[in-house]
């Protein structure tokens, strides 16, 4: 899933990759890379997209290594939330 969020700092849309999950038998076969390539093609076809982001669990070193290998970098933010129910 791709979700857009306006960034006034970057004067453009940040696109979030969300709900990405690759089942274990299909991991390390390029499935995520193919999905990312498709998403990046869509984003790069627009002039108003400033970047792509995703969430990753602090303890998921494998996913973090995959994302870094594909060009993602830690931006230094920590996500915090407030439950309303």
Secondary structure, 3 states (H helix, E strand, C coil): CEEEEEECCCCEEEEEECCCCCCHHHCCCCHHHHHHHHHHHHHHCCCCEEEEEECCCCCCHHHHHHHHHCCCCCCCCCCCCCCCC
